[in-house]
Amino acid sequence: MAIDDYKKIRRLDDYELAALEGGVDAVGEFIASKGNLTDLSLYDELDQRMLVKAAWEGCARGLREALKSAPF
């Protein structure tokens, strides 16, 4: 990997990681509530939107929780 390629690497900070973890947990819970149905093409439009909503809200929860210990 060239030196210039290293400049393109953007590492996630602790808050982004916490938000992603919250989103993953929420999506996992949603999928489990659907009987572990992982083929999204089998979801109707409402369930597809509810999956995204679960991810969005899970990320927000994870970020809020991480910010409780922020040094600012």
C-alpha positions as CSV (number, residue, x, y, z in Angstrom):
1,M,0.0,0.0,0.0
2,A,1.4,3.4,-1.0
3,I,1.9,6.2,1.6
4,D,-0.8,8.2,-0.2
5,D,-3.3,5.4,0.3
6,Y,-2.8,5.6,4.1
7,K,-4.1,9.2,4.0
8,K,-7.4,7.8,2.6
9,I,-8.0,5.5,5.5
10,R,-10.5,7.0,7.9
11,R,-10.7,5.2,11.2
12,L,-13.9,5.3,13.1
13,D,-13.8,7.0,16.5
14,D,-15.2,5.6,19.7
15,Y,-18.5,7.4,19.3
16,E,-19.0,6.1,15.8
17,L,-18.2,2.6,16.9
18,A,-20.7,2.8,19.7
19,A,-23.4,4.1,17.4
20,L,-22.7,1.3,14.9
21,E,-22.8,-1.3,17.7
22,G,-26.2,0.0,18.8
23,G,-27.4,-0.2,15.2
24,V,-26.2,-3.7,14.8
25,D,-27.8,-4.8,18.0
26,A,-31.1,-3.2,17.1
27,V,-31.2,-4.7,13.6
28,G,-30.3,-8.1,15.1
29,E,-33.3,-7.8,17.5
30,F,-35.6,-6.7,14.6
31,I,-34.5,-9.7,12.5
32,A,-35.0,-12.1,15.4
33,S,-38.5,-10.7,15.9
34,K,-39.2,-11.7,12.3
35,G,-38.2,-15.3,12.9
36,N,-34.6,-14.7,11.8
37,L,-35.7,-13.9,8.2
38,T,-32.6,-12.4,6.7
39,D,-33.6,-12.2,3.0
40,L,-34.8,-8.6,2.9
41,S,-36.5,-9.2,-0.5
42,L,-39.1,-11.2,1.5
43,Y,-39.9,-8.3,3.7
44,D,-42.8,-6.1,2.7
45,E,-42.3,-2.4,2.3
46,L,-43.3,-1.6,5.9
47,D,-40.9,-4.2,7.3
48,Q,-38.1,-2.9,5.2
49,R,-38.7,0.6,6.5
50,M,-39.0,-0.7,10.1
51,L,-35.7,-2.4,9.8
52,V,-34.0,0.8,8.8
53,K,-35.8,2.6,11.6
54,A,-34.5,0.0,14.0
55,A,-31.0,0.6,12.7
56,W,-31.4,4.4,12.9
57,E,-32.8,4.4,16.5
58,G,-30.2,1.8,17.6
59,C,-27.4,4.0,16.3
60,A,-28.8,7.0,18.1
61,R,-29.1,5.0,21.4
62,G,-25.6,3.8,21.1
63,L,-24.3,7.3,20.4
64,R,-26.3,8.8,23.3
65,E,-24.9,6.2,25.6
66,A,-21.3,6.8,24.5
67,L,-21.7,10.5,24.9
68,K,-22.6,10.1,28.6
69,S,-18.9,9.5,29.2
70,A,-17.6,12.1,26.8
71,P,-14.9,14.5,28.3
72,F,-16.8,17.6,27.2
